[in-house]
Amino acid sequence: MAALASAKGVLAVVGTQARVAPELEHLRQLIADGFVGEVLSTTLVARAAAGAAPSRKRR
Protein backbone atom coordinates (compact mmCIF):
# COMPACT_ATOMS: atom_id res chain seq x y z
CA MET A 1 0.00 0.00 0.00
CA ALA A 2 2.89 2.37 0.79
CA ALA A 3 4.39 1.84 -2.66
CA LEU A 4 1.07 2.52 -4.38
CA ALA A 5 0.49 5.69 -2.35
CA SER A 6 4.00 6.88 -3.18
CA ALA A 7 3.51 6.13 -6.87
CA LYS A 8 0.26 8.12 -6.87
CA GLY A 9 1.82 10.97 -4.86
CA VAL A 10 -0.73 10.74 -2.06
CA LEU A 11 -0.55 10.37 1.70
CA ALA A 12 -1.57 6.98 3.09
CA VAL A 13 -2.22 6.23 6.74
CA VAL A 14 -2.95 2.84 8.24
CA GLY A 15 -4.65 2.97 11.62
CA THR A 16 -3.93 -0.50 12.94
CA GLN A 17 -0.94 0.31 15.17
CA ALA A 18 -3.22 0.96 18.15
CA ARG A 19 -4.35 -2.66 18.10
CA VAL A 20 -1.19 -3.66 19.96
CA ALA A 21 -0.77 -0.58 22.17
CA PRO A 22 -0.15 -1.71 25.78
CA GLU A 23 -2.82 0.61 27.19
CA LEU A 24 -5.45 -0.80 24.83
CA GLU A 25 -4.40 -4.35 25.64
CA HIS A 26 -4.90 -3.52 29.33
CA LEU A 27 -8.32 -2.02 28.60
CA ARG A 28 -9.32 -5.14 26.65
CA GLN A 29 -8.34 -7.26 29.63
CA LEU A 30 -10.35 -5.07 32.03
CA ILE A 31 -13.39 -5.43 29.75
CA ALA A 32 -12.89 -9.20 29.42
CA ASP A 33 -12.63 -9.49 33.22
CA GLY A 34 -15.90 -7.56 33.65
CA PHE A 35 -14.17 -4.73 35.53
CA VAL A 36 -15.76 -1.91 33.46
CA GLY A 37 -19.08 -3.58 32.71
CA GLU A 38 -20.82 -3.53 29.36
CA VAL A 39 -19.26 -1.10 26.88
CA LEU A 40 -22.06 0.85 25.22
CA SER A 41 -20.05 3.46 23.36
CA THR A 42 -16.49 4.61 22.75
CA THR A 43 -14.78 7.77 21.55
CA LEU A 44 -11.22 8.00 20.31
CA VAL A 45 -9.33 11.28 20.33
CA ALA A 46 -5.80 11.22 18.94
CA ARG A 47 -3.13 13.83 18.65
CA ALA A 48 0.26 13.61 17.01
CA ALA A 49 3.31 14.95 18.82
CA ALA A 50 4.77 18.23 17.57
CA GLY A 51 6.75 17.61 14.42
CA ALA A 52 5.31 14.12 13.96
CA ALA A 53 3.03 15.01 11.04
CA PRO A 54 4.31 13.64 7.72
CA SER A 55 5.22 16.03 4.97
CA ARG A 56 2.84 16.08 2.02
CA LYS A 57 3.80 16.11 -1.62
CA ARG A 58 2.19 18.84 -3.63
CA ARG A 59 1.18 18.08 -7.17
mmCIF file of the N, C-alpha and C atoms, coordinates in Angstrom:
data_MODEL
# 
_entry.id   MODEL 
# 
loop_
_atom_site.group_PDB 
_atom_site.id 
_atom_site.type_symbol 
_atom_site.label_atom_id 
_atom_site.label_alt_id 
_atom_site.label_comp_id 
_atom_site.label_asym_id 
_atom_site.label_entity_id 
_atom_site.label_seq_id 
_atom_site.pdbx_PDB_ins_code 
_atom_site.Cartn_x 
_atom_site.Cartn_y 
_atom_site.Cartn_z 
_atom_site.occupancy 
_atom_site.B_iso_or_equiv 
_atom_site.pdbx_formal_charge 
_atom_site.auth_seq_id 
_atom_site.auth_comp_id 
_atom_site.auth_asym_id 
_atom_site.auth_atom_id 
_atom_site.pdbx_PDB_model_num 
ATOM 1   N N  . MET A 1 1  ? 0.822   -1.170 0.000  1.00 0.00 ? 1  MET A N  1 
ATOM 2   C CA . MET A 1 1  ? 0.000   0.000  0.000  1.00 0.00 ? 1  MET A CA 1 
ATOM 3   C C  . MET A 1 1  ? 0.881   1.254  0.000  1.00 0.00 ? 1  MET A C  1 
ATOM 4   N N  . ALA A 1 2  ? 1.993   1.215  0.738  1.00 0.00 ? 2  ALA A N  1 
ATOM 5   C CA . ALA A 1 2  ? 2.891   2.366  0.791  1.00 0.00 ? 2  ALA A CA 1 
ATOM 6   C C  . ALA A 1 2  ? 3.461   2.673  -0.586 1.00 0.00 ? 2  ALA A C  1 
ATOM 7   N N  . ALA A 1 3  ? 3.831   1.638  -1.323 1.00 0.00 ? 3  ALA A N  1 
ATOM 8   C CA . ALA A 1 3  ? 4.388   1.838  -2.657 1.00 0.00 ? 3  ALA A CA 1 
ATOM 9   C C  . ALA A 1 3  ? 3.361   2.442  -3.605 1.00 0.00 ? 3  ALA A C  1 
ATOM 10  N N  . LEU A 1 4  ? 2.123   1.980  -3.535 1.00 0.00 ? 4  LEU A N  1 
ATOM 11  C CA . LEU A 1 4  ? 1.065   2.521  -4.384 1.00 0.00 ? 4  LEU A CA 1 
ATOM 12  C C  . LEU A 1 4  ? 0.796   3.979  -4.050 1.00 0.00 ? 4  LEU A C  1 
ATOM 13  N N  . ALA A 1 5  ? 0.717   4.306  -2.763 1.00 0.00 ? 5  ALA A N  1 
ATOM 14  C CA . ALA A 1 5  ? 0.489   5.695  -2.352 1.00 0.00 ? 5  ALA A CA 1 
ATOM 15  C C  . ALA A 1 5  ? 1.624   6.586  -2.841 1.00 0.00 ? 5  ALA A C  1 
ATOM 16  N N  . SER A 1 6  ? 2.846   6.113  -2.712 1.00 0.00 ? 6  SER A N  1 
ATOM 17  C CA . SER A 1 6  ? 3.999   6.877  -3.177 1.00 0.00 ? 6  SER A CA 1 
ATOM 18  C C  . SER A 1 6  ? 3.953   7.088  -4.686 1.00 0.00 ? 6  SER A C  1 
ATOM 19  N N  . ALA A 1 7  ? 3.598   6.035  -5.420 1.00 0.00 ? 7  ALA A N  1 
ATOM 20  C CA . ALA A 1 7  ? 3.513   6.125  -6.873 1.00 0.00 ? 7  ALA A CA 1 
ATOM 21  C C  . ALA A 1 7  ? 2.436   7.120  -7.318 1.00 0.00 ? 7  ALA A C  1 
ATOM 22  N N  . LYS A 1 8  ? 1.360   7.204  -6.546 1.00 0.00 ? 8  LYS A N  1 
ATOM 23  C CA . LYS A 1 8  ? 0.259   8.117  -6.869 1.00 0.00 ? 8  LYS A CA 1 
ATOM 24  C C  . LYS A 1 8  ? 0.484   9.517  -6.296 1.00 0.00 ? 8  LYS A C  1 
ATOM 25  N N  . GLY A 1 9  ? 1.528   9.672  -5.457 1.00 0.00 ? 9  GLY A N  1 
ATOM 26  C CA . GLY A 1 9  ? 1.819   10.971 -4.863 1.00 0.00 ? 9  GLY A CA 1 
ATOM 27  C C  . GLY A 1 9  ? 0.812   11.404 -3.810 1.00 0.00 ? 9  GLY A C  1 
ATOM 28  N N  . VAL A 1 10 ? 0.258   10.423 -3.091 1.00 0.00 ? 10 VAL A N  1 
ATOM 29  C CA . VAL A 1 10 ? -0.730  10.743 -2.061 1.00 0.00 ? 10 VAL A CA 1 
ATOM 30  C C  . VAL A 1 10 ? -0.250  10.247 -0.702 1.00 0.00 ? 10 VAL A C  1 
ATOM 31  N N  . LEU A 1 11 ? -0.855  10.781 0.346  1.00 0.00 ? 11 LEU A N  1 
ATOM 32  C CA . LEU A 1 11 ? -0.549  10.372 1.700  1.00 0.00 ? 11 LEU A CA 1 
ATOM 33  C C  . LEU A 1 11 ? -1.416  9.176  2.070  1.00 0.00 ? 11 LEU A C  1 
ATOM 34  N N  . ALA A 1 12 ? -0.816  8.150  2.648  1.00 0.00 ? 12 ALA A N  1 
ATOM 35  C CA . ALA A 1 12 ? -1.570  6.978  3.091  1.00 0.00 ? 12 ALA A CA 1 
ATOM 36  C C  . ALA A 1 12 ? -1.309  6.768  4.575  1.00 0.00 ? 12 ALA A C  1 
ATOM 37  N N  . VAL A 1 13 ? -2.348  6.475  5.314  1.00 0.00 ? 13 VAL A N  1 
ATOM 38  C CA . VAL A 1 13 ? -2.223  6.229  6.741  1.00 0.00 ? 13 VAL A CA 1 
ATOM 39  C C  . VAL A 1 13 ? -2.963  4.946  7.066  1.00 0.00 ? 13 VAL A C  1 
ATOM 40  N N  . VAL A 1 14 ? -2.320  4.083  7.816  1.00 0.00 ? 14 VAL A N  1 
ATOM 41  C CA . VAL A 1 14 ? -2.948  2.844  8.242  1.00 0.00 ? 14 VAL A CA 1 
ATOM 42  C C  . VAL A 1 14 ? -3.134  2.928  9.746  1.00 0.00 ? 14 VAL A C  1 
ATOM 43  N N  . GLY A 1 15 ? -4.361  2.780  10.213 1.00 0.00 ? 15 GLY A N  1 
ATOM 44  C CA . GLY A 1 15 ? -4.647  2.968  11.621 1.00 0.00 ? 15 GLY A CA 1 
ATOM 45  C C  . GLY A 1 15 ? -4.727  1.696  12.426 1.00 0.00 ? 15 GLY A C  1 
ATOM 46  N N  . THR A 1 16 ? -3.855  0.745  12.188 1.00 0.00 ? 16 THR A N  1 
ATOM 47  C CA . THR A 1 16 ? -3.925  -0.505 12.940 1.00 0.00 ? 16 THR A CA 1 
ATOM 48  C C  . THR A 1 16 ? -2.886  -0.595 14.048 1.00 0.00 ? 16 THR A C  1 
ATOM 49  N N  . GLN A 1 17 ? -1.998  0.400  14.161 1.00 0.00 ? 17 GLN A N  1 
ATOM 50  C CA . GLN A 1 17 ? -0.943  0.315  15.166 1.00 0.00 ? 17 GLN A CA 1 
ATOM 51  C C  . GLN A 1 17 ? -1.493  0.317  16.587 1.00 0.00 ? 17 GLN A C  1 
ATOM 52  N N  . ALA A 1 18 ? -2.647  0.915  16.804 1.00 0.00 ? 18 ALA A N  1 
ATOM 53  C CA . ALA A 1 18 ? -3.223  0.964  18.146 1.00 0.00 ? 18 ALA A CA 1 
ATOM 54  C C  . ALA A 1 18 ? -3.690  -0.404 18.619 1.00 0.00 ? 18 ALA A C  1 
ATOM 55  N N  . ARG A 1 19 ? -3.863  -1.336 17.715 1.00 0.00 ? 19 ARG A N  1 
ATOM 56  C CA . ARG A 1 19 ? -4.354  -2.662 18.097 1.00 0.00 ? 19 ARG A CA 1 
ATOM 57  C C  . ARG A 1 19 ? -3.430  -3.351 19.084 1.00 0.00 ? 19 ARG A C  1 
ATOM 58  N N  . VAL A 1 20 ? -2.142  -3.018 19.060 1.00 0.00 ? 20 VAL A N  1 
ATOM 59  C CA . VAL A 1 20 ? -1.185  -3.665 19.956 1.00 0.00 ? 20 VAL A CA 1 
ATOM 60  C C  . VAL A 1 20 ? -0.619  -2.708 21.002 1.00 0.00 ? 20 VAL A C  1 
ATOM 61  N N  . ALA A 1 21 ? -1.220  -1.532 21.156 1.00 0.00 ? 21 ALA A N  1 
ATOM 62  C CA . ALA A 1 21 ? -0.766  -0.582 22.170 1.00 0.00 ? 21 ALA A CA 1 
ATOM 63  C C  . ALA A 1 21 ? -0.997  -1.175 23.557 1.00 0.00 ? 21 ALA A C  1 
ATOM 64  N N  . PRO A 1 22 ? -0.019  -1.098 24.441 1.00 0.00 ? 22 PRO A N  1 
ATOM 65  C CA . PRO A 1 22 ? -0.152  -1.705 25.776 1.00 0.00 ? 22 PRO A CA 1 
ATOM 66  C C  . PRO A 1 22 ? -1.369  -1.195 26.550 1.00 0.00 ? 22 PRO A C  1 
ATOM 67  N N  . GLU A 1 23 ? -1.674  0.082  26.449 1.00 0.00 ? 23 GLU A N  1 
ATOM 68  C CA . GLU A 1 23 ? -2.823  0.613  27.195 1.00 0.00 ? 23 GLU A CA 1 
ATOM 69  C C  . GLU A 1 23 ? -4.138  0.048  26.679 1.00 0.00 ? 23 GLU A C  1 
ATOM 70  N N  . LEU A 1 24 ? -4.231  -0.204 25.378 1.00 0.00 ? 24 LEU A N  1 
ATOM 71  C CA . LEU A 1 24 ? -5.451  -0.801 24.833 1.00 0.00 ? 24 LEU A CA 1 
ATOM 72  C C  . LEU A 1 24 ? -5.539  -2.287 25.167 1.00 0.00 ? 24 LEU A C  1 
ATOM 73  N N  . GLU A 1 25 ? -4.409  -2.949 25.210 1.00 0.00 ? 25 GLU A N  1 
ATOM 74  C CA . GLU A 1 25 ? -4.399  -4.348 25.636 1.00 0.00 ? 25 GLU A CA 1 
ATOM 75  C C  . GLU A 1 25 ? -4.897  -4.446 27.083 1.00 0.00 ? 25 GLU A C  1 
ATOM 76  N N  . HIS A 1 26 ? -4.455  -3.528 27.927 1.00 0.00 ? 26 HIS A N  1 
ATOM 77  C CA . HIS A 1 26 ? -4.900  -3.517 29.328 1.00 0.00 ? 26 HIS A CA 1 
ATOM 78  C C  . HIS A 1 26 ? -6.407  -3.258 29.407 1.00 0.00 ? 26 HIS A C  1 
ATOM 79  N N  . LEU A 1 27 ? -6.885  -2.309 28.622 1.00 0.00 ? 27 LEU A N  1 
ATOM 80  C CA . LEU A 1 27 ? -8.319  -2.015 28.600 1.00 0.00 ? 27 LEU A CA 1 
ATOM 81  C C  . LEU A 1 27 ? -9.118  -3.226 28.132 1.00 0.00 ? 27 LEU A C  1 
ATOM 82  N N  . ARG A 1 28 ? -8.638  -3.925 27.118 1.00 0.00 ? 28 ARG A N  1 
ATOM 83  C CA . ARG A 1 28 ? -9.317  -5.140 26.649 1.00 0.00 ? 28 ARG A CA 1 
ATOM 84  C C  . ARG A 1 28 ? -9.420  -6.175 27.772 1.00 0.00 ? 28 ARG A C  1 
ATOM 85  N N  . GLN A 1 29 ? -8.335  -6.296 28.532 1.00 0.00 ? 29 GLN A N  1 
ATOM 86  C CA . GLN A 1 29 ? -8.342  -7.263 29.629 1.00 0.00 ? 29 GLN A CA 1 
ATOM 87  C C  . GLN A 1 29 ? -9.331  -6.855 30.719 1.00 0.00 ? 29 GLN A C  1 
ATOM 88  N N  . LEU A 1 30 ? -9.386  -5.553 31.036 1.00 0.00 ? 30 LEU A N  1 
ATOM 89  C CA . LEU A 1 30 ? -10.355 -5.069 32.027 1.00 0.00 ? 30 LEU A CA 1 
ATOM 90  C C  . LEU A 1 30 ? -11.784 -5.360 31.575 1.00 0.00 ? 30 LEU A C  1 
ATOM 91  N N  . ILE A 1 31 ? -12.050 -5.156 30.295 1.00 0.00 ? 31 ILE A N  1 
ATOM 92  C CA . ILE A 1 31 ? -13.389 -5.433 29.753 1.00 0.00 ? 31 ILE A CA 1 
ATOM 93  C C  . ILE A 1 31 ? -13.678 -6.929 29.821 1.00 0.00 ? 31 ILE A C  1 
ATOM 94  N N  . ALA A 1 32 ? -12.711 -7.740 29.407 1.00 0.00 ? 32 ALA A N  1 
ATOM 95  C CA . ALA A 1 32 ? -12.890 -9.198 29.422 1.00 0.00 ? 32 ALA A CA 1 
ATOM 96  C C  . ALA A 1 32 ? -13.126 -9.720 30.841 1.00 0.00 ? 32 ALA A C  1 
ATOM 97  N N  . ASP A 1 33 ? -12.482 -9.076 31.817 1.00 0.00 ? 33 ASP A N  1 
ATOM 98  C CA . ASP A 1 33 ? -12.634 -9.486 33.216 1.00 0.00 ? 33 ASP A CA 1 
ATOM 99  C C  . ASP A 1 33 ? -13.928 -8.962 33.848 1.00 0.00 ? 33 ASP A C  1 
ATOM 100 N N  . GLY A 1 34 ? -14.671 -8.121 33.121 1.00 0.00 ? 34 GLY A N  1 
ATOM 101 C CA . GLY A 1 34 ? -15.899 -7.558 33.648 1.00 0.00 ? 34 GLY A CA 1 
ATOM 102 C C  . GLY A 1 34 ? -15.693 -6.359 34.567 1.00 0.00 ? 34 GLY A C  1 
ATOM 103 N N  . PHE A 1 35 ? -14.489 -5.834 34.631 1.00 0.00 ? 35 PHE A N  1 
ATOM 104 C CA . PHE A 1 35 ? -14.169 -4.728 35.527 1.00 0.00 ? 35 PHE A CA 1 
ATOM 105 C C  . PHE A 1 35 ? -14.926 -3.450 35.175 1.00 0.00 ? 35 PHE A C  1 
ATOM 106 N N  . VAL A 1 36 ? -15.096 -3.160 33.874 1.00 0.00 ? 36 VAL A N  1 
ATOM 107 C CA . VAL A 1 36 ? -15.757 -1.914 33.464 1.00 0.00 ? 36 VAL A CA 1 
ATOM 108 C C  . VAL A 1 36 ? -17.210 -2.118 33.050 1.00 0.00 ? 36 VAL A C  1 
ATOM 109 N N  . GLY A 1 37 ? -17.693 -3.326 33.095 1.00 0.00 ? 37 GLY A N  1 
ATOM 110 C CA . GLY A 1 37 ? -19.080 -3.579 32.713 1.00 0.00 ? 37 GLY A CA 1 
ATOM 111 C C  . GLY A 1 37 ? -19.255 -3.598 31.204 1.00 0.00 ? 37 GLY A C  1 
ATOM 112 N N  . GLU A 1 38 ? -20.506 -3.486 30.787 1.00 0.00 ? 38 GLU A N  1 
ATOM 113 C CA . GLU A 1 38 ? -20.819 -3.533 29.361 1.00 0.00 ? 38 GLU A CA 1 
ATOM 114 C C  . GLU A 1 38 ? -20.445 -2.218 28.689 1.00 0.00 ? 38 GLU A C  1 
ATOM 115 N N  . VAL A 1 39 ? -19.663 -2.294 27.620 1.00 0.00 ? 39 VAL A N  1 
ATOM 116 C CA . VAL A 1 39 ? -19.259 -1.101 26.880 1.00 0.00 ? 39 VAL A CA 1 
ATOM 117 C C  . VAL A 1 39 ? -20.376 -0.762 25.904 1.00 0.00 ? 39 VAL A C  1 
ATOM 118 N N  . LEU A 1 40 ? -20.952 0.413  26.076 1.00 0.00 ? 40 LEU A N  1 
ATOM 119 C CA . LEU A 1 40 ? -22.057 0.849  25.218 1.00 0.00 ? 40 LEU A CA 1 
ATOM 120 C C  . LEU A 1 40 ? -21.600 1.770  24.109 1.00 0.00 ? 40 LEU A C  1 
ATOM 121 N N  . SER A 1 41 ? -20.506 2.466  24.324 1.00 0.00 ? 41 SER A N  1 
ATOM 122 C CA . SER A 1 41 ? -20.053 3.457  23.356 1.00 0.00 ? 41 SER A CA 1 
ATOM 123 C C  . SER A 1 41 ? -18.585 3.772  23.616 1.00 0.00 ? 41 SER A C  1 
ATOM 124 N N  . THR A 1 42 ? -17.882 4.194  22.592 1.00 0.00 ? 42 THR A N  1 
ATOM 125 C CA . THR A 1 42 ? -16.491 4.615  22.754 1.00 0.00 ? 42 THR A CA 1 
ATOM 126 C C  . THR A 1 42 ? -16.242 5.862  21.915 1.00 0.00 ? 42 THR A C  1 
ATOM 127 N N  . THR A 1 43 ? -15.235 6.608  22.311 1.00 0.00 ? 43 THR A N  1 
ATOM 128 C CA . THR A 1 43 ? -14.778 7.772  21.551 1.00 0.00 ? 43 THR A CA 1 
ATOM 129 C C  . THR A 1 43 ? -13.260 7.741  21.554 1.00 0.00 ? 43 THR A C  1 
ATOM 130 N N  . LEU A 1 44 ? -12.668 7.974  20.421 1.00 0.00 ? 44 LEU A N  1 
ATOM 131 C CA . LEU A 1 44 ? -11.220 8.000  20.306 1.00 0.00 ? 44 LEU A CA 1 
ATOM 132 C C  . LEU A 1 44 ? -10.801 9.394  19.889 1.00 0.00 ? 44 LEU A C  1 
ATOM 133 N N  . VAL A 1 45 ? -9.898  9.976  20.665 1.00 0.00 ? 45 VAL A N  1 
ATOM 134 C CA . VAL A 1 45 ? -9.330  11.275 20.329 1.00 0.00 ? 45 VAL A CA 1 
ATOM 135 C C  . VAL A 1 45 ? -7.827  11.073 20.255 1.00 0.00 ? 45 VAL A C  1 
ATOM 136 N N  . ALA A 1 46 ? -7.238  11.423 19.126 1.00 0.00 ? 46 ALA A N  1 
ATOM 137 C CA . ALA A 1 46 ? -5.805  11.219 18.945 1.00 0.00 ? 46 ALA A CA 1 
ATOM 138 C C  . ALA A 1 46 ? -5.136  12.525 18.569 1.00 0.00 ? 46 ALA A C  1 
ATOM 139 N N  . ARG A 1 47 ? -3.892  12.640 18.972 1.00 0.00 ? 47 ARG A N  1 
ATOM 140 C CA . ARG A 1 47 ? -3.129  13.835 18.652 1.00 0.00 ? 47 ARG A CA 1 
ATOM 141 C C  . ARG A 1 47 ? -1.690  13.418 18.400 1.00 0.00 ? 47 ARG A C  1 
ATOM 142 N N  . ALA A 1 48 ? -1.127  13.911 17.329 1.00 0.00 ? 48 ALA A N  1 
ATOM 143 C CA . ALA A 1 48 ? 0.265   13.608 17.011 1.00 0.00 ? 48 ALA A CA 1 
ATOM 144 C C  . ALA A 1 48 ? 1.173   14.564 17.779 1.00 0.00 ? 48 ALA A C  1 
ATOM 145 N N  . ALA A 1 49 ? 2.330   14.096 18.143 1.00 0.00 ? 49 ALA A N  1 
ATOM 146 C CA . ALA A 1 49 ? 3.312   14.946 18.815 1.00 0.00 ? 49 ALA A CA 1 
ATOM 147 C C  . ALA A 1 49 ? 3.795   16.029 17.862 1.00 0.00 ? 49 ALA A C  1 
ATOM 148 N N  . ALA A 1 50 ? 4.257   17.126 18.402 1.00 0.00 ? 50 ALA A N  1 
ATOM 149 C CA . ALA A 1 50 ? 4.766   18.226 17.574 1.00 0.00 ? 50 ALA A CA 1 
ATOM 150 C C  . ALA A 1 50 ? 5.857   17.711 16.653 1.00 0.00 ? 50 ALA A C  1 
ATOM 151 N N  . GLY A 1 51 ? 5.763   18.036 15.396 1.00 0.00 ? 51 GLY A N  1 
ATOM 152 C CA . GLY A 1 51 ? 6.750   17.612 14.416 1.00 0.00 ? 51 GLY A CA 1 
ATOM 153 C C  . GLY A 1 51 ? 6.554   16.199 13.905 1.00 0.00 ? 51 GLY A C  1 
ATOM 154 N N  . ALA A 1 52 ? 5.515   15.500 14.369 1.00 0.00 ? 52 ALA A N  1 
ATOM 155 C CA . ALA A 1 52 ? 5.310   14.116 13.961 1.00 0.00 ? 52 ALA A CA 1 
ATOM 156 C C  . ALA A 1 52 ? 4.494   13.986 12.683 1.00 0.00 ? 52 ALA A C  1 
ATOM 157 N N  . ALA A 1 53 ? 3.865   15.081 12.247 1.00 0.00 ? 53 ALA A N  1 
ATOM 158 C CA . ALA A 1 53 ? 3.034   15.009 11.042 1.00 0.00 ? 53 ALA A CA 1 
ATOM 159 C C  . ALA A 1 53 ? 3.917   14.790 9.820  1.00 0.00 ? 53 ALA A C  1 
ATOM 160 N N  . PRO A 1 54 ? 3.507   13.889 8.930  1.00 0.00 ? 54 PRO A N  1 
ATOM 161 C CA . PRO A 1 54 ? 4.306   13.640 7.722  1.00 0.00 ? 54 PRO A CA 1 
ATOM 162 C C  . PRO A 1 54 ? 4.222   14.820 6.759  1.00 0.00 ? 54 PRO A C  1 
ATOM 163 N N  . SER A 1 55 ? 5.275   14.982 5.987  1.00 0.00 ? 55 SER A N  1 
ATOM 164 C CA . SER A 1 55 ? 5.222   16.030 4.968  1.00 0.00 ? 55 SER A CA 1 
ATOM 165 C C  . SER A 1 55 ? 4.355   15.529 3.817  1.00 0.00 ? 55 SER A C  1 
ATOM 166 N N  . ARG A 1 56 ? 3.719   16.450 3.136  1.00 0.00 ? 56 ARG A N  1 
ATOM 167 C CA . ARG A 1 56 ? 2.841   16.081 2.022  1.00 0.00 ? 56 ARG A CA 1 
ATOM 168 C C  . ARG A 1 56 ? 3.426   16.572 0.710  1.00 0.00 ? 56 ARG A C  1 
ATOM 169 N N  . LYS A 1 57 ? 3.358   15.711 -0.277 1.00 0.00 ? 57 LYS A N  1 
ATOM 170 C CA . LYS A 1 57 ? 3.800   16.106 -1.619 1.00 0.00 ? 57 LYS A CA 1 
ATOM 171 C C  . LYS A 1 57 ? 2.722   16.973 -2.252 1.00 0.00 ? 57 LYS A C  1 
ATOM 172 N N  . ARG A 1 58 ? 3.134   18.002 -2.892 1.00 0.00 ? 58 ARG A N  1 
ATOM 173 C CA . ARG A 1 58 ? 2.185   18.836 -3.626 1.00 0.00 ? 58 ARG A CA 1 
ATOM 174 C C  . ARG A 1 58 ? 2.303   18.508 -5.100 1.00 0.00 ? 58 ARG A C  1 
ATOM 175 N N  . ARG A 1 59 ? 1.154   18.406 -5.744 1.00 0.00 ? 59 ARG A N  1 
ATOM 176 C CA . ARG A 1 59 ? 1.184   18.081 -7.174 1.00 0.00 ? 59 ARG A CA 1 
ATOM 177 C C  . ARG A 1 59 ? 1.398   19.324 -7.981 1.00 0.00 ? 59 ARG A C  1 
# 
